[in-house]
């Protein structure tokens, strides 16, 4: 027998509500072209929305079921290239960030065994906020597996935008649960992205501070975290003040935008676009992870902002326009009818489709009856705005000053610049001969590359460099008119080290072999090394005439006179120019 109060049940009611004068959105029938960009992948683990935290708990995974129903009802599945029901994450994948003891505890604890594991439950912070419910471990593996699958697709370049509304649980720590979050899928996804992407930008628009992700990368300069949240010092989790900006290598790579109650669309979008544009310009990320917590909407059960669904979606659209690989995840949101509408609208934004304000007909029409089955119900103006233009200006100025400390986007292989950059260049780029040559300014007075060729040299462009053959003549080479090799008079009258116009070697006459060698005008070389020069117009040694007596040139014998060339001039010492250098 059915009681009077139970006479009308769900099974006896019409399958769809009679909306009367309120319209119904028709699903999109046109399918996206295979070659269309961006390529969007949608991840929905089967059964993830069937889990239940508890009757009085504000976190309702059922919101994922509503979101998926609206996405399919609008026909957005035809605008999405790939829809995946991915495998769950393995224990080894979870332990890439989390402690083994903590993951082992999650795998063993159940509502039936929690009384025997009370001490471990307290140790890992599983209590009122993070209760033990049926299939808890499977639930964590499901939403984490979807985020990891999206990150792998982004790293492989097979998708441009990956959507996982079941993920985004940003409060979980390495060894404990926190804020309805057990496994931090965002950190694990970022670690997966870092295997390929040198820099990852994490953006959090949840009303609660993304403390778990910030803590994981607080000392890293490869991940920049930017969180827009409510901060009073007492609002959960109590972190995220303006002065928190990283530590060690991660100094200035952590940005927090603390806001007050009641911020409206105009103020929020103004500060969001300013901060994100400056951050992307300074940090130059190669991929973005966007956490779209819907508890920043107006009328949220635990929130206190005045954001509309359109403004929340505009934040997503602004980030999308940078055309960077992007992983989009869910997060908070505790008025499930607004959460499902918000994430459905943002799915349409990401795929580039326009959907009407009327909701499609689904089996969950009862959730939207009070809002007249509209996608954009009025959510603003419920809380007084405690933010001022001056306070937001102070925040943006402070963040811009922090970004000035970045000094360029870091790279994976970046190293510290040596304190003496000139010494570094000298050791790395100069040979031993070059360093020795440049000790004296006279020997290194010219530039290394000079474009003035010798008169007798064929010039074939500025890269012309004649090959130099190293010749060791058996007889000394005498140069005409007292010109020493590789010397040229500069403007101050001093010899220069890299001249091109050089004296021409002359033939010797046999008559000169009998000259007396007692004259002191011929002095022995004072240094054993020969001058170095890198000019193109080099003097080419000419072979000595065959009629010359080579033995007499090698050993002129006693009483020989100074050598004379065919013009009658005395031939000076070829190394006499070194005397001027020493003086």
C-alpha positions in Angstrom: 0.0 0.0 0.0 1.4 3.4 -1.0 1.0 6.3 1.4 -0.6 9.5 0.2 2.7 11.4 0.5 4.3 8.8 -1.8 1.5 8.6 -4.3 3.5 10.5 -6.9 6.9 8.9 -7.3 9.6 9.5 -9.9 8.7 6.3 -11.7 5.1 7.4 -12.1 5.9 10.9 -13.3 6.6 11.9 -16.9 10.0 11.1 -18.2 10.6 14.8 -18.9 9.1 17.8 -17.2 6.5 19.9 -19.1 8.3 23.2 -19.4 5.2 25.0 -20.6 6.3 28.4 -22.0 10.0 27.7 -21.3 11.9 26.6 -24.4 14.1 23.5 -24.8 17.4 23.6 -26.5 17.8 21.3 -29.5 21.1 19.4 -29.6 23.8 20.2 -32.1 23.7 17.8 -35.0 26.7 18.9 -37.1 29.8 16.9 -36.4 33.2 18.5 -36.1 35.5 18.0 -39.1 38.4 15.6 -38.4 41.0 18.3 -39.3 39.5 21.1 -37.2 41.6 22.8 -34.6 41.9 22.9 -31.7 41.6 19.2 -31.1 39.6 18.7 -27.9 39.6 15.6 -25.8 36.9 15.0 -23.2 37.5 12.6 -20.3 34.6 11.1 -18.3 35.5 8.0 -16.3 32.4 5.7 -16.3 30.8 5.6 -12.8 32.8 8.4 -11.3 29.6 10.4 -10.6 28.0 7.5 -8.7 30.3 7.9 -5.6 28.9 9.5 -2.5 30.8 11.3 0.3 27.9 11.2 2.7 24.4 12.4 3.2 25.3 15.8 4.8 28.6 16.3 3.0 28.7 19.3 0.6 30.9 17.5 -1.9 28.6 15.7 -4.4 30.2 13.7 -7.2 26.7 13.5 -8.7 27.4 17.0 -10.2 29.6 15.2 -12.7 26.7 13.1 -13.9 24.6 16.3 -14.4 27.4 18.0 -16.3 27.8 15.0 -18.6 24.1 14.9 -19.2 24.0 18.5 -20.2 27.0 18.2 -22.4 25.5 15.3 -24.3 22.1 17.0 -24.3 23.4 20.1 -26.1 25.1 17.8 -28.6 28.6 19.0 -27.7 29.8 15.5 -28.0 29.6 16.0 -31.8 31.9 19.0 -31.5 34.5 17.1 -29.5 37.0 15.1 -31.5 37.8 12.5 -28.8 35.7 11.2 -25.8 37.5 8.8 -23.5 36.6 6.5 -20.6 40.1 6.0 -19.5 41.7 3.4 -17.2 42.2 4.2 -13.6 45.6 5.3 -12.3 47.8 2.6 -10.9 49.3 2.7 -7.4 52.8 3.3 -8.9 51.4 6.4 -10.8 49.8 7.7 -7.6 53.1 7.3 -5.7 54.9 9.4 -8.2 54.0 12.3 -5.8 52.2 10.8 -2.8 53.9 8.8 0.0 53.7 5.0 -0.2 52.3 4.7 3.3 49.5 7.1 2.5 48.5 5.5 -0.8 48.6 2.1 0.9 46.3 3.4 3.6 43.8 4.6 1.0 43.8 1.2 -0.7 43.0 -0.6 2.5 40.6 1.6 4.4 36.9 1.0 4.0 33.8 2.0 6.1 33.9 -1.5 7.6 37.6 -1.3 8.6 37.8 2.3 9.7 37.1 1.5 13.3 40.3 -0.7 13.4 42.3 2.0 11.6 41.4 5.0 13.7 44.9 6.0 14.5 45.9 5.9 10.8 42.8 7.8 9.9 43.8 10.6 12.3 47.4 10.5 11.0 46.4 11.0 7.4 43.7 13.7 8.2 40.7 11.6 7.2 37.8 12.7 9.3 34.9 15.0 8.9 36.0 16.9 5.8 37.6 13.8 4.2 35.4 10.9 5.2 35.9 7.3 4.5 33.2 6.1 2.1 32.7 3.1 -0.1 35.1 2.6 -3.0 37.1 5.6 -2.0 40.3 4.3 -3.5 38.6 3.5 -6.8 37.2 7.0 -6.9 40.6 8.5 -6.5 42.1 6.3 -9.1 39.3 7.2 -11.6 39.6 11.0 -11.6 43.4 10.8 -11.3 43.7 8.5 -14.3 41.7 10.9 -16.4 44.0 13.8 -15.6 47.1 11.7 -16.3 45.6 10.6 -19.6 44.9 14.1 -20.6 48.5 15.2 -19.7 49.9 12.3 -21.8 47.8 13.4 -24.8 49.1 16.9 -24.5 52.7 15.8 -24.2 52.3 13.6 -27.2 50.8 16.5 -29.2 47.7 14.5 -30.2 45.4 17.0 -28.5 45.3 20.7 -27.9 42.8 20.9 -25.0 42.0 18.1 -22.5 39.0 18.4 -20.3 38.5 16.4 -17.1 35.7 17.8 -14.9 36.1 15.0 -12.4 39.7 16.2 -11.5 41.0 19.4 -9.9 41.2 18.3 -6.3 43.9 20.8 -5.4 44.0 20.6 -1.6 45.5 17.1 -1.2 49.0 17.0 0.2 51.8 14.5 -0.3 51.0 12.5 2.8 47.5 13.5 3.9 44.0 14.3 2.7 42.7 17.9 2.9 39.6 19.8 1.9 37.6 17.0 0.4 40.7 16.0 -1.6 42.5 12.7 -1.2 44.8 12.4 -4.3 46.2 15.6 -5.9 45.6 14.7 -9.6 46.8 18.2 -10.6 50.3 17.7 -9.2 50.5 14.3 -10.9 49.4 15.7 -14.2 51.9 18.6 -14.0 54.7 16.1 -13.3 53.6 14.2 -16.4 53.6 17.4 -18.4 57.1 18.3 -17.1 58.5 15.2 -18.8 58.1 17.1 -22.1 57.2 20.7 -21.4 59.9 22.9 -19.9 57.5 25.4 -18.2 53.9 24.8 -17.0 51.6 27.5 -15.8 48.9 26.5 -13.2 45.9 28.8 -12.9 43.4 28.4 -10.1 40.0 30.2 -10.1 38.5 28.2 -7.2 37.4 30.4 -4.3 39.7 28.4 -2.1 43.4 28.8 -2.3 45.2 26.0 -4.3 47.5 25.2 -1.4 48.3 21.6 -2.4 49.6 22.5 -5.8 51.4 25.5 -4.6 53.2 23.5 -1.9 54.2 20.8 -4.3 56.0 23.3 -6.6 56.9 26.0 -4.0 60.7 25.6 -4.7 60.5 25.0 -8.5 61.0 27.5 -11.3 59.5 25.3 -13.9 56.0 25.6 -12.6 54.4 28.9 -11.9 51.2 28.8 -9.8 48.7 31.6 -9.9 45.7 31.4 -7.6 42.7 33.8 -7.4 40.9 33.1 -4.1 39.2 34.5 -1.1 41.7 35.3 1.7 40.8 36.5 5.2 43.3 34.5 7.3 40.4 32.3 8.6 38.7 31.2 5.4 39.8 27.6 4.4 42.7 26.8 4.0 44.0 30.0 5.6 46.9 30.3 3.1 47.5 32.3 0.0 48.4 35.8 1.1 49.9 38.3 -1.3 53.4 38.0 0.2 53.7 34.2 -0.4 55.8 34.0 -3.6 57.9 30.8 -3.5 61.3 29.8 -2.0 64.7 29.0 -3.4 64.6 28.4 -7.1 60.9 29.0 -6.9 61.2 32.5 -5.6 58.8 34.8 -7.4 57.3 31.7 -9.3 54.3 31.6 -7.0 51.6 34.3 -7.3 48.6 34.8 -5.1 45.7 37.1 -5.7 43.8 37.4 -2.4 40.2 38.8 -2.8 37.4 39.7 -0.5 33.7 38.8 -0.4 31.3 39.9 -3.1 33.7 40.6 -6.0 31.7 41.1 -9.2 32.2 40.2 -12.8 33.8 43.5 -13.9 36.4 43.6 -11.1 37.2 39.9 -11.3 37.8 39.9 -15.0 39.8 43.1 -14.9 42.3 41.7 -12.3 42.3 38.2 -13.9 43.1 39.4 -17.4 45.8 41.8 -16.2 47.6 39.3 -14.0 47.4 36.4 -16.5 48.5 38.4 -19.5 51.5 39.7 -17.6 52.3 36.3 -16.2 52.3 34.6 -19.6 54.3 37.3 -21.1 57.0 37.0 -18.4 57.0 33.3 -17.8 56.3 32.1 -21.4 54.8 28.7 -20.5 54.7 25.9 -22.9 51.5 24.4 -21.4 48.7 25.5 -19.0 46.7 23.7 -16.4 43.5 25.5 -15.5 41.5 24.6 -12.4 37.9 25.8 -12.8 36.5 25.5 -9.3 32.8 26.6 -9.6 32.5 27.6 -5.9 33.6 31.1 -7.0 30.1 31.5 -8.6 27.5 33.5 -6.9 25.0 31.6 -4.7 27.4 28.8 -4.0 26.8 26.8 -0.8 30.3 27.5 0.5 31.4 30.5 -1.6 30.9 34.2 -1.2 31.6 35.7 -4.6 29.2 37.3 -7.1 30.5 35.8 -10.3 28.1 34.8 -13.0 28.5 31.7 -15.2 29.3 34.0 -18.2 32.2 35.7 -16.3 33.6 32.4 -15.1 33.5 31.1 -18.7 35.2 34.3 -19.9 38.2 33.5 -17.8 38.4 30.1 -19.5 38.0 31.7 -22.9 40.7 34.3 -22.2 43.2 31.6 -21.4 42.2 29.5 -24.4 43.0 32.4 -26.8 46.7 32.0 -26.0 46.6 28.8 -28.1 48.8 26.8 -25.7 48.3 23.2 -24.8 45.8 23.2 -22.0 44.5 20.8 -19.4 41.2 21.9 -17.9 40.0 20.3 -14.7 37.1 20.9 -12.3 37.5 21.5 -8.6 35.2 23.0 -6.0 31.5 23.8 -6.5 28.8 22.8 -4.0 25.6 24.0 -5.6 25.5 21.2 -8.1 22.9 22.7 -10.5 25.1 25.8 -11.0 28.3 23.7 -11.2 26.9 21.5 -13.9 25.6 24.5 -15.9 29.0 26.3 -15.5 31.1 23.4 -16.7 28.7 22.7 -19.6 29.0 26.3 -20.7 32.8 26.2 -20.4 32.9 23.0 -22.5 31.1 24.9 -25.3 33.6 27.7 -24.9 36.5 25.3 -25.3 35.1 23.6 -28.4 34.1 26.9 -29.9 30.4 26.2 -30.1 27.5 28.6 -29.3 24.7 27.1 -27.3 21.4 28.7 -26.4 20.3 29.9 -23.0 17.6 27.2 -22.7 18.7 23.9 -21.3 18.3 20.7 -23.2 15.8 18.1 -22.0 17.4 15.5 -19.7 16.2 13.2 -17.0 17.6 15.7 -14.5 15.2 18.5 -15.3 14.0 18.7 -11.7 17.3 20.2 -10.7 16.7 23.2 -12.9 13.0 23.8 -12.5 13.4 26.8 -10.1 15.7 28.6 -12.5 13.2 28.1 -15.4 15.5 25.7 -17.2 18.0 28.5 -18.1 21.8 28.1 -18.6 22.5 31.5 -17.2 20.4 32.1 -14.1 20.9 35.3 -12.1 23.6 34.6 -9.5 25.1 38.1 -8.8 24.4 40.7 -6.3 23.7 38.4 -3.4 26.8 39.4 -1.3 28.0 42.9 -0.7 31.2 43.7 -2.6 34.0 44.4 -0.1 36.7 44.9 -2.8 37.7 48.4 -3.9 39.4 49.6 -7.0 42.3 50.8 -4.9 42.9 47.4 -3.3 42.8 45.6 -6.6 45.2 48.1 -8.1 47.6 47.5 -5.2 47.4 43.8 -5.9 48.1 44.1 -9.6 51.0 46.5 -9.0 52.5 44.1 -6.5 52.3 41.2 -8.8 53.9 43.1 -11.7 56.8 44.0 -9.4 57.2 40.3 -8.6 57.2 39.4 -12.3 60.1 41.8 -12.9 62.3 39.6 -10.8 61.9 36.6 -13.2 64.6 38.1 -15.6 63.4 36.0 -18.5 61.7 32.6 -18.7 63.7 29.8 -17.2 64.7 26.8 -19.2 65.3 23.2 -18.2 69.1 23.4 -18.7 69.6 26.9 -17.3 72.7 27.4 -15.3 74.2 30.2 -13.2 76.0 32.9 -15.2 79.7 33.0 -14.2 80.6 36.2 -12.3 83.4 37.1 -14.8 81.7 36.8 -18.2 84.8 38.2 -20.0 87.0 35.5 -18.4 84.5 32.9 -19.3 84.5 34.0 -23.0 88.3 34.1 -23.0 88.6 30.6 -21.7 85.9 29.1 -23.9 86.3 30.9 -27.3 90.0 31.9 -27.5 92.9 29.6 -28.2 96.2 29.6 -26.4 97.8 31.4 -29.3 95.1 34.0 -29.3 95.5 34.7 -25.7 99.3 35.0 -26.0 99.0 37.2 -29.0 96.7 39.7 -27.3 99.0 40.2 -24.4 100.7 43.0 -26.4 98.6 45.7 -28.0 101.0 46.1 -30.8 100.7 42.5 -31.9 97.0 42.5 -31.5 96.1 45.9 -32.7 93.9 45.0 -35.6 90.4 43.4 -35.6 90.2 39.7 -36.1 88.2 40.0 -39.3 89.3 42.7 -41.7 87.8 43.3 -45.1 90.8 45.0 -46.8 92.6 42.6 -49.1 96.2 42.9 -50.3 96.7 44.5 -53.7 98.0 41.3 -55.2 95.4 39.1 -53.6 92.3 37.8 -55.4 89.3 38.8 -53.2 86.3 36.4 -53.3 83.9 37.9 -50.7 84.2 38.7 -47.0 84.4 35.0 -46.2 87.4 34.5 -48.5 90.3 32.9 -46.6 93.2 31.5 -48.6 94.6 28.3 -47.3 98.0 28.7 -45.7 100.6 26.1 -46.4 103.2 25.7 -43.7 106.5 25.7 -45.4 109.9 25.2 -43.8 112.4 26.5 -46.2 116.0 25.1 -46.1 117.4 28.6 -46.6 116.6 31.9 -44.9 114.3 34.3 -46.8 115.4 37.9 -47.3 112.8 40.6 -47.7 113.3 43.8 -49.7 113.8 47.4 -48.5 114.0 46.4 -44.9 110.4 45.3 -44.4 109.9 42.7 -41.8 107.2 40.1 -42.1 103.7 40.8 -40.8 104.5 44.4 -39.9 102.7 47.5 -41.1 103.0 51.1 -40.1 100.1 52.4 -38.2 98.9 56.0 -37.8 101.3 56.5 -34.9 104.3 55.2 -36.7 104.4 52.0 -34.7 104.4 48.6 -36.3 101.1 46.7 -36.2 100.7 43.0 -35.8 98.3 41.9 -38.6 99.3 43.8 -41.7 98.5 42.6 -45.2 101.0 44.5 -47.4 104.2 42.6 -46.9 107.6 42.7 -48.4 108.3 40.5 -51.3 111.1 37.9 -51.0 113.9 38.3 -53.5 116.3 36.0 -55.2 119.8 36.1 -53.9 122.8 36.5 -56.1 125.7 34.2 -55.9 128.0 37.2 -55.7 126.7 38.0 -52.3 127.8 34.7 -50.8 131.4 35.9 -50.5 130.6 39.1 -48.6 132.2 39.6 -45.2 130.1 38.6 -42.2 132.0 40.6 -39.6 129.7 43.6 -39.8 127.6 44.0 -36.7 124.6 45.3 -38.7 123.4 41.8 -38.8 122.2 40.9 -35.3 121.0 37.5 -34.2 117.3 37.1 -33.4 116.5 38.0 -29.8 113.4 35.8 -29.6 112.8 32.4 -30.9 109.2 32.7 -31.7 108.0 34.2 -35.0 105.3 36.8 -35.2 101.7 35.7 -35.6 99.3 37.2 -38.1 95.9 36.3 -39.4 95.7 38.7 -42.5 94.4 37.3 -45.7 97.1 38.9 -47.9 100.0 36.8 -46.7 103.4 37.0 -48.3 104.0 33.8 -50.3 107.6 32.5 -50.0 109.4 32.2 -53.2 111.8 29.4 -53.8 115.5 30.2 -53.9 117.2 30.1 -57.3 118.8 26.8 -58.2 122.1 28.5 -58.8 122.5 29.6 -55.2 125.0 27.8 -53.1 122.9 26.5 -50.3 125.8 25.4 -48.1 127.4 28.9 -48.3 124.1 30.5 -47.2 123.8 28.2 -44.3 127.3 28.9 -43.1 128.7 32.1 -44.6 132.0 31.6 -42.9 134.3 34.1 -41.2 134.9 37.5 -42.7 131.7 37.6 -44.6 130.2 41.0 -45.3 126.5 42.0 -44.8 124.1 40.7 -47.4 122.9 43.1 -50.1 120.0 42.7 -52.4 120.0 43.5 -56.1 119.3 47.2 -55.4 122.4 47.6 -53.3 120.6 48.0 -49.9 121.8 46.3 -46.8 119.4 43.6 -45.7 118.3 44.0 -42.1 117.5 41.4 -39.5 114.0 40.0 -40.2 113.2 40.1 -36.5 114.5 43.6 -35.8 111.0 44.8 -35.4 110.8 43.0 -32.0 113.3 45.5 -30.7 110.7 48.2 -31.0 108.2 46.2 -29.2 110.5 45.7 -26.2 111.4 49.4 -26.1 
